[in-house]
Amino acid sequence: MILAKLLEESHLLAKLRKAIVCARLFEGRQELRSCLVKVATFDLGNEEIYEQIKADYELVRKTIKTKGFEALTGKMGVLVQPRTKGAGHGSTSRAFYARKALVSKILGMEIKKSV
């Protein structure tokens, strides 16, 4: 359970240590082919990323402790967010999901914001 574990002991960090992120080129909805653009792993040595993930994790822990599990929302977190597992539709279990900002940092690719 998340309340009992610090980030350093968490399932989230264990998964990030093993994660391989693959970027592919989107060519269309038909998905006739898939062009691999870049492959990267999570850099545990990047202190900025690590500290933000830790802050996101601690925010979730604090929210559960002070407001309860039901208070978790997908709006929480800068780099990782708690969201309903799977498609939702009444599910109450949660998992951490990487936000686009984290994936772009792992890949070393800047997200361009449209104006």
matplotlib code that plots the C-alpha trace (Angstrom):
import matplotlib.pyplot as plt

x = [0.0, 1.2, 0.9, 3.3, 6.1, 8.3, 9.1, 12.4, 10.5, 7.6, 6.3, 6.3, 10.1, 10.7, 8.7, 10.5, 13.9, 12.9, 11.0, 12.0, 10.3, 9.9, 8.9, 7.3, 6.2, 2.4, 1.6, -2.2, -5.1, -4.8, -1.4, -0.1, 3.4, 5.2, 8.5, 10.6, 12.2, 14.0, 14.4, 15.4, 15.4, 14.6, 17.7, 17.6, 20.6, 18.5, 17.8, 15.3, 13.1, 13.6, 12.7, 9.5, 8.4, 9.0, 6.9, 4.1, 4.2, 4.2, 1.3, -0.7, 0.3, -0.6, -4.0, -4.8, -3.8, -5.7, -8.6, -9.0, -8.5, -11.6, -9.9, -7.3, -7.7, -6.0, -5.3, -2.7, 1.0, 3.4, 5.2, 3.2, -0.5, -2.8, -5.6, -8.2, -6.7, -7.9, -11.0, -12.6, -16.4, -16.8, -13.3, -11.9, -8.4, -5.7, -2.3, 0.4, 0.6, 3.4, 2.4, 3.6, 6.1, 7.8, 7.9, 9.4, 12.0, 13.0, 13.3, 15.1, 12.4, 10.8, 7.0, 5.9, 2.8, 0.4, -0.5]
y = [0.0, 3.5, 4.9, 2.4, 2.9, 5.8, 6.4, 4.6, 1.4, 1.8, -0.2, 3.0, 3.5, -0.2, 0.1, 3.3, 1.5, -1.1, 1.2, 1.4, 4.2, 4.0, 6.9, 6.2, 8.4, 8.8, 8.6, 8.2, 6.4, 3.4, 2.4, 0.9, 1.0, 2.1, 4.0, 3.8, 7.3, 6.9, 4.5, 5.6, 4.5, 6.4, 8.2, 7.9, 10.2, 13.2, 14.9, 17.3, 14.5, 12.3, 15.1, 16.0, 12.3, 12.1, 15.3, 13.8, 10.6, 12.3, 14.5, 11.3, 9.8, 13.0, 13.2, 9.6, 10.2, 13.5, 13.3, 9.6, 7.5, 8.9, 12.4, 11.2, 12.8, 12.6, 16.3, 15.7, 15.4, 17.2, 14.2, 11.2, 11.2, 8.8, 7.6, 4.8, 1.6, 0.5, 2.1, 3.3, 2.8, 2.4, 1.0, 2.2, 0.9, 3.4, 3.3, 5.9, 7.0, 9.0, 12.4, 13.6, 15.9, 12.9, 10.9, 13.9, 14.3, 10.6, 10.8, 14.1, 15.6, 18.9, 19.1, 22.0, 23.8, 24.9, 28.5]
z = [0.0, -0.9, 2.6, 4.0, 1.5, 0.6, -3.1, -2.7, -1.7, -4.1, -7.0, -9.0, -8.7, -9.3, -12.6, -13.6, -13.1, -15.6, -18.0, -21.7, -23.5, -27.3, -29.4, -32.7, -35.6, -35.9, -39.6, -39.4, -37.8, -40.1, -38.5, -41.7, -40.3, -37.2, -37.5, -34.3, -33.7, -30.3, -27.4, -23.9, -20.2, -17.1, -15.8, -12.0, -11.9, -13.1, -9.8, -11.2, -12.6, -9.6, -7.1, -9.0, -9.2, -5.5, -4.9, -7.0, -5.1, -1.7, -2.8, -3.5, -0.1, 1.7, -0.1, 0.8, 4.4, 4.9, 2.6, 1.7, -1.4, -3.1, -3.2, -5.8, -9.2, -12.6, -12.2, -9.5, -10.2, -12.6, -14.1, -12.8, -12.0, -10.2, -12.5, -12.6, -13.9, -17.3, -18.9, -15.8, -15.8, -12.0, -11.3, -8.0, -8.3, -9.2, -10.9, -11.6, -15.2, -16.8, -18.1, -21.5, -19.8, -18.2, -21.4, -23.2, -20.5, -20.6, -24.4, -24.4, -26.7, -26.1, -26.2, -28.4, -27.2, -29.9, -29.9]

ax = plt.figure().add_subplot(projection="3d")
ax.plot(x, y, z, "-o")
ax.set_aspect("equal")
plt.show()
